[in-house]
Structures are given as C-alpha cells and as structure tokens.
Amino acid sequence: MANGSGGGRHPGTAGPAGRPPAYDPRAFHPFAVTVDLAVFTVREGLLHVLLVQRGEEPYRGAWALPGGFVRPEESAGIAARRELAEETGLSPDTVRGLHLEQLRTYSEPDRDPRMRVVSVAYAALLPDLPEPRGGGDAAEARWAPLPAAAPLAFDHERILADATDRIGAKLEYTCLATSFCPPEFTLGELQRVYETVWGVDLDRPNFRRKVLATPGFVEAVEGPPRRTGGRGKPAALYRAGTASALHPPLLRPEGR
C-alpha cells in the first residue's frame, strides 16, 4: 500500500510511529509556476483574444498569451488577476469583479526552454475594452480576431484552443454570455454574443423566447433609458440575472 498523500514513497527518513516521515526538499527538482490568460472579448462582431508581443527571450518578438510568474506571496488566482490588470489597464477593483475561471494546468517538461515551468491557465471574458497596453516583458499588446493568424509562443496555441472550446461549450449551459455584455444590454446584443462565439446565425424570435423563458437569465431594466437598435423601434434594456446555470440549456444548432 502506498504511503502518504502523494501515493508513493517519501524521500527522507521515517519518523516516529504515527508521524509522517521527514521530507528533504533537496530531493525534488525545483520548478516555477506561471499563469497564462486567454482573455476574450467581442469587438466589431468578432471574437477577439488579447495577445502580447514578447520583448525578451525566449521567443522574443513572437506573440503570446499574457501571463507571468506567480510570486512567492501569491496564489495562482491572485497572480492571474494581477496580470490581467497589468495587461488591460483596468484597475484591480474592476478586475476583481470580472469573470475569470481556471481552465487547466499545463505541465509538459519541455514546454518552456528556460527551465521546468508549470502553468495554470485561466480564461477571462470581458465586455469591449479600449486598446490594451504592453506590460512587464511585453513590447506590445493587441486584440486579435480569432482564429489568431500568427503562431504563438510556448504551447499557447493549445491553451487558446482549449479555452475557445471551453467558452463555446459553457455558453450552452451557463449564463456566461452576459459577461461579454455591458452592464445594460439589449437581447439583440446578447444574441450577437452567441452568434459570434458559436459562428452561427440564430433565429431572433426563438432566441428571445428562450432567453425570457429561462428564470434568472436576464432581468429587465425598468423605465428609461431605452436604446434604438438600428431603424427599428427602441429596444428594451436588460441586465444579467441572478442565475448561473441555464435550465433548460440553450443548445447551439446541430452540426456546429
């Protein structure tokens, strides 16, 4: 039977009965922990991701997802929000209120040529933002429409693909789409989020019926202001509701 929480043998000497063995930290090869961020927004009817151009080696001049090393006093989640604030120019207070979720951990031994680096990747969803600024070791930052044209440094193409798949799937079963919208939005704007992320055209009356029939998905904003959608009549405004999951789910059209 394996010993301890690690499921294997402990390097070090056995301790007294009932006590764990003494660990020798020198028996483990040191490695660094980083965070990488797939930050999505909808701009000009297209799904965009935040990319930074690396200003230092390795991969100097190449485009990559924003991120950085986790500091000794930080958790991975705190480091991710710090990096997000640095790369977008948003205040830390604003970043704390944005949707940021852990995607997965990437730990292949050769993913970084400098040393062994384990990355905790996160996905963030933001309403349309101003042009980003480069921060840290980034020479430049920009919003890039998907699919990203340029090859990305490290294993960031894989991270971006995983994050894109996650976001598309979660729109079916959660209220995540409202994270792409401003605090007050029309149902037409919400529909365009789905169409942009999924790459489909949705039937407007059917979409509206499903959204309004889902408890807690959206809440009507009473009274003015109302905004005009194109040449039609003024459109009612909504805000995100209190629900987090969609019952029933809002499934994308088959074959997509």
C-alpha angles and dihedrals in degrees: 000000000000118000128229134358093301093065093232144063121309118232105233139049126309115258129218118298111292094018128099118252119265113264123225107208089197089068090070125073109237120241137176129242122218138175124226122195129211099195114188132191137162114242128170091349095306134102109246133190127206113246131181128203111231115240096190140045136304100061093358109190094017124118119247143163113274117258144111148194121308109244120230092252095046137085117221091254093053091047091051093053091046091052090046091054092047095050099042101037091235119142118256089244091056093046091053089063096050127098110263121162134179112251106186143296122269113203110157107149095233100042092109121039093210100063142313105312126178114199128203106205125208134190120216129190119203137174115246109303137191120264110297126237129227115252137180109358093348116115094193140359131205145164109252123197116235133285088048108231100206124069111253128228125253112356093319094124088062092047091049092049091050092048093048091052091048094051093048092051096045092055087068097057106023140049090247094124091076088065088072091054131080117253089273120033144159124246087246090060091048091050091052089056091058093044092049097048095041097037093230140114114241128204106254100215092044092048092048091049093051094047095049092044092055109091114236096002096115136357124214117244104228121227127350143014102072121166129216118242106210113299096332129096120294112288124230118245126231138185131207113284130223098262121100099187130050118235108212099022121242099234122200117240114280117268094032 
